[in-house]
Every structure is written in C-alpha cells, then in structure tokens.
Amino acid sequence: MEDGARTKGDQNEFEWWYLDAKLEDGSLFVCYFYKVHFIRDRFFIGMNYSSKEHGEIFKLKYFKKNEVSFASDSCNVAMRNNYFIGNLKNYKISLDPNDFDGFGVDIDLSARLKPYRPQDGIIKAADDYFSWLSAVPNGVVSGDLIINGKKNILSGSGYHDHCLLYTSDAADEGLGVDLGGRRII
C-alpha cells in the first residue's frame, strides 16, 4: 500500500515513481513514470542515460489513458509494455525498446536499507502539499540494457522514490507546471 498509487485522478494532482542508478561502468540511468492530472490527464515515462560510449540519451514517451494502469495496494505501474513493480524490498523496472527508439532496460532493484519518510513525509503550503517516500534509499541494481538491439549486462547501485504533489495555483490560473525543465500543460 505504501508505494501504491495515491492520486484519485482529481484535477491538480500528480505523482511519479522514480529510479536512478549509478552503474559500475560509470554510466548513469534515470527513469520516471508520471501520472499527471491538471488541465487534462497525462501519462508518460521519461528516461535519461549517460555514458562515455553513448553520450547523453534522453527519451520521453506519452501514453493514452487506456494504455496505463496503477495499483493502489502496491507499486504496480504499467504503461503499455513498460512497468515499475515492487514491494518496498524488490522491484522490477522495464522499458520496452519499441517505445523508446531502440533503448530499453530490464532492471532488478533490491533494497539494502529500509524505506523511510522524512518526518511525516508531507510538506504543506496552504492547500498545496508534496508527499515523499524514499522506498529504496539504497539498493543493488542488476539487469539488461538494450541499445539498438545490442544487450549489455548492467550492475551498480540504485535509488527509488515515490512522490505525490497537489497544487491548486497552476491549474486554476491555466498555467503549465514545470517538471524538471519539461512543461506540463
């Protein structure tokens, strides 16, 4: 339940499931599954990969409402053939190379530390709030990385969090919301 979907689909809510990994070869991988409810429902996955061999790779893929599902009793997020599934100890994250221009991953993340919430995990400002769960503050990453059909084994350390934000201002004023340099309208 702790890492399951919390938003109900009401306007002005969004939440995301986030993974970052520092791999043994020095490369970095980040992905995030977003569920956004502002002016209209938006569902997307973003990913960044940085390595000496491949440079910087960024991909963003939007999905239709009928292509996504979110469990409320556990972390079980699916967007077409892509998923983020886990139980606060072990997670499986998969990105389908067909959705990301030949880039894909199949990652296992196993927690080394227990999950935590700083204080009560909620930051409030009037009617707005932000909720944060560090589901895997430190974990072991293993799996496969696929780039243009070539499969590489990956390993390293990883982190996963699940966050929820409710804000009234941006949607009420008809403005977009900036999520790490990408504007959601």
N, C-alpha and C positions, 0 to 999 in steps of 0.2 A: 504494500500500500504506500509506503513512504516514497518510493520512486515512481509511482504511477501518475497518470495524467490528473491534474488538479483543476484545470480550467474547464468551464462548462460550455464554452462557445459563446459566451456573452461578449458584447462589444467592449473594446478597450482592454482585453486580456491577451497576453501571450506567454508562452512557456517554451523552454527548449531543454534538450538533452545534449550534453557537450562532452567531447572526448579530446584530450590532447595526449600525444605520445612523443617522447624523445627516444629515438631508436639507436641501437648500438653502433650503426654506421655513421652516426652524426646527423642523420636526417630528422626532420620534424613532420608530424602529421597531426592535423586538427580536423574534426568534423562536428557538425551541429545539426540537429533535427529540430526544426522550428514549427510551432503551431501558433498562428497569429490571428487574432480576431479584432480588427479595427474597423475600418470602413467596410471591408469585406474580408471573408476568411481567406487566409493564405497559408499554404503548407509548403515547406521547402527544406532542402538539405544543402548545406554549404560545406565545402572541404578545401583545405589548403595543404599542400605538400611541398616541402623544401628540402632539396638535396644537392650535393655537389654535381652529381651525374645529370640530373634532370632540371636543375634550377628551380624556379618558383612555378608551381601549378596551382591554379585556383579554379574551382568549378562550383556552379550554383544551379540547382535543378528544382523547378516548381512542380507541384503535383495537384491534381484535382481532388476535390473533397471525396469523391467515390473511389479514389486510389489510396486512401490513407486510413489507418486505424490506430487508436490509442486505448490501451487498457488502463483502468483506474486502480486495479488491485495490485499491479506490479509494473515494472518497466517493460513494456511490450509495445514499441512504437514501430509501425510499418508504413512505408511509403513505396507502393508498388513492390518491387523485389528487394528493397533496401530495408534494413531493420536495425534496431537498437533494443536488445532484450537482455534483462538481467534481474538479479535478486539481492543486490547490495553486497554480494560476495563475488559473483562471477557474471560476466557479461559477454555477449556476442554482438559484434557490430559488423554489418556487411553493406558494402556499396557495390551495386551492380555496374560493371564496366559499360554495359549497354546504355545506361542512363548518364554516364559521366565521360563520354568521348574516349572510351578505352581505358579509363582509370578506374580501378576497383580495389577493394580490400575485403578480407575476411579476417577479422581480429577477435582474439580472445583476450579479455582483461580480467585478471584475478586480483582481488584486493589484498594488500599487505597490512592495511590498517582498517579499523572500523569506521563506518560513516559518521559524520557529525554535522551539526548545525551550529554556527556561531551564536551564542546566547540562545534566543528563541528562534533564530533563523529568519526573522522578519524585520525589514526596515520600513518604517512608515513615514509618510509625509502627507498630512491631512487625510484625504480619502485614497491616496495612491499608496501602493506598497510593493515591495520586492521581497520574494522569499527564496532562500538559497539552501540547498542540501548538497554538501560535499559527499556524494555517495561512495566514491573511491578516492580518498585523498592521496593515496599512493598505491600503485598496483604494478603487476607484471603484465606486459603485452607480448603476445606471440601471434603468428598467423601468416597470411599471404598478402602481398601487394602485387597488383596486376597493372602493368602499364603497356598498352598496345599489344595485348596478348602474351606478353612475357611475364611469367610469375616469379616473384622473388620472395624468399622467406624473410620475415621481419621479426625482430625481438627488441625489447627495451623496457622502459618504464612508462606508466600512463596515469592519467587523472581523469575522473568523470564527475561532473556535477549536473544537477537538475535545478532549473530556476523558473520562477513564475513572476510576472510583472503585471500589475493592473495600474493603468493610468487613465485619468479622465480628460486631461487637458488636450493632448494631441488629437484624439479623435473628435472631441467636442468642437475644436476650432477648425477641423477639416485639414489639419496638417499631417504630414507623414511623421514617422518615428525613425530615428537613425539607429540602426543596429550595427555597430562596428563598421561604419563607413558605407553601409548599404541602406538606402532609404525605403521604408515600407510605407506605401500609400494606400 
